[in-house]
Amino acid sequence: MISRIDGILESLIDARAEVRCGDIVYAILIPGVDQQRLAQRIGERITLHTLHYLESNNQGASFTPRLIGFRSSSDRAFFEMFTTVKGLGNRKALRALQLSFGRIAEAIARKDIDLLKSLPEIGKRTAETIVVELAGKVDLFVSSERETSGPADTGGPRKSGAARIADEAVAVLVTLGEPKLQSVQLVQRALDADPEIDTAEALIAAVYRLKSLPI
């Protein structure tokens, strides 16, 4: 089984990264949340923690090997748990994961159906099923997100600078007419793609650049 790949990111097309390792180029599917970040790293060396599986074709008559790549082994573990939910196959889960995995884990822990059903491919019934099946299993992933990501911090006056910037950016986007849930998602994706953003103005600009990219 291929568990990790280090190589040069040659291209990123339709949620598929092509990574060159010596004379071999691997086609690796990636979650929606990582597309913007990787789009900025074409030509650079990257590391992806991979999940190797067989995708059935023609009602199971044949199978095609596939690779899915993640930023960390923790993200990979969350994905494997997430896809144990009935009706959430690998492809559907990849399209649904448009926020950081820790943020989604926190929504599951809080039983935040509204946030979950705002994700692509996730309707109300699926969101409820995710909460029922996973709410007691995501604590480790929530803790990891709180340690590394400002917007997941809900500590009121103790919020980090990144969290305050994110809150300010969301408030401005809502004032400009953007739906709040979509604004939260886009702000998180922009910060995942560029954690060095340090002003609300720069974050809002990154959000609008992100909106111009296909999901």
N, C-alpha and C positions, 0 to 999 in steps of 0.2 A: 504494500500500500504506500502511496506517495503522501507523506505527511507534512512536508515543507519544501518550498521552492525559493531559491535565491537567484535572481537574474536581472537582466535589463528589460524594463517595460518598453516594448516596441510600439504597441498601439493599444487603443481602447475603443472598441466599437460595439454598440448595442449590448452593454453590460458584460462584455467579454474582453478580458485582458490577454494580450499575447506577450509572453515573457520568454526571452531568449536565455537559455542556459547552455553555453558552448555552442554546439552545432544543432541543438534541439530547441524548437520553439513550442512552448506549451500554451494551449488555449484554456483559459481559466475563467469560469463564471464568477462574478462578484456581486455582493449585495448592493442594493440601490444607494445606501448611505455612503458607500466608499467610492462611488463613481466620480464625484467632483474632486475628491482628494487625489485620486489616481490620475485624473485628467491633467493635473498640474505637474505630474512626475514622469511624463513620457520621456524616454531617453535616460532615465536614472535607474540605479540599481534598487530593487525592492525585495522585500521578504514577505511571502504569503504562507500562512499556515493552511494546509489544504485538506479537503475532504474528497476522497476518491469514491465514486459510486457508479453503478450501471443504470443507464436510463433505458426503459423499455420502449420499443418501437413496434408498430403494427400489432397492438394488443398483446404484447409480450412475445411475439414470434422471434424477435431479435433484440439485442441489447447494444448500446453504445456507451463506452467508458467516458465519464465526465469528471472534471475537476472543479471544485469550488474553492475560492481563496478568501482568507480572512486576515485582518490586521494582527490578530493575536490568537493564541490557543484558547483563551477565554471566550472570544467571539465564536470560535468554532464550536466550543462546548455548548454555548447558548443556542446556536443554530441547531445542533443535534437534538437538544431538548425541545426547542420550539417546533421542530418538524415531527415530534411524536404526537402532536395534536391531530386528531382525526380531520382529514380534509386539507391539511397543510403539507403538500409535497414540496420538494426542493425548489422547483421553479417558482411556484406561487409564493413561497417564503422569501425567496430572493427579491422578488418584486415588492413584497410587503414591507421589508425592512428598510424603510427610508429614514428612520431616526437611529441614533446610536443604540446599540444593543442594551446598554445599561439603562438608557431612558425608557426603552420598551419594557425591560424587566421591572423598572419602578412602577410603570403604569399597570403591569400585571399584579404586582404586589399590592397596589392601592385599589385594585379592581376598577380602574378607570376605563370603563367601556367606551366612553366618548372618544378618548384619544386613540384607543385601539381600532375602533371602527373607522377612524379617519385615515388609517393606513390603506394603501392600495391593496386590493384583493380581499380585504377584511370587512365583512358585513357584520351586522349586529349579532346574528346567531353565532358566527365564528368567533367574534370577540368574547362573547359570553362563554363559549366552550374553552377558549384559551385561558380565561380566568379560572374556570372551574378546575381545569386539569393542571395548571401550572402555578397558581397563586402561592402554594406552599413550597415551591421548589426554586424560587428565583432570588432568594436573599443574598447569595454570594455574588451574583451579577449586579444587584443593586448597590452593594457595598463597594464593588470595584468602580462603578460609575461615579459614585460620590467622591471617591478619592481622586479621580482624574479629570472630571468634567464640571466646570462651573455651573452651567444651566441646570444640572440635576440637583444642585444644592438648594434646599428649601429652608435654610436656617435663618430667615428673616434678616436682622441687622448684621449677622455674621457672614452674609453672603460674600463670596469672593468677588474680585474685580470683574472677572469674566461673567459671573452670574448677573451682576448689576448692569453690565453692558448689554447682555442678552435681554434682560427685562426691559431696558430702555428702548432697544431696537424693536422688540415686539410691540411695545406701546406706540411707537411712531408708525410702524407698519399698519397697525389697527386703525390709527388715526387717518392714514392714507387710504383706508378702505379695504385692506386685506383681511380675510377671515382670521380669527385669532388662532385656531388650531393649525391652520396652514402656516401662519407666521411663526409659531413656535417650532414647527417641523423644519422650516427653511432656515431659521436662525441656528438651530442645532446642527443641521447639515453643513451650513457655512462654517461654523466653528470647528466641526470635525475635519473639514477640508483644510482649514488654515487656523490652527490654534493660536497663532501669533497675532491675530486681529486684536487691537487694544482700544478701539474707540467704537461707539455706537454708529457713527457716520460710516466708518469703513465696513462695519458689519452689515449695515443696510445696503451699501453698494454691492457687497458680496452676495447678499440675498437676491438682488435683482439680476446679477449675472447668473446665479444659479437657476432662476426662473426661466432663463432663456435656453437652458439645456434640456434635452429630452429626458424624461424619467425612465 
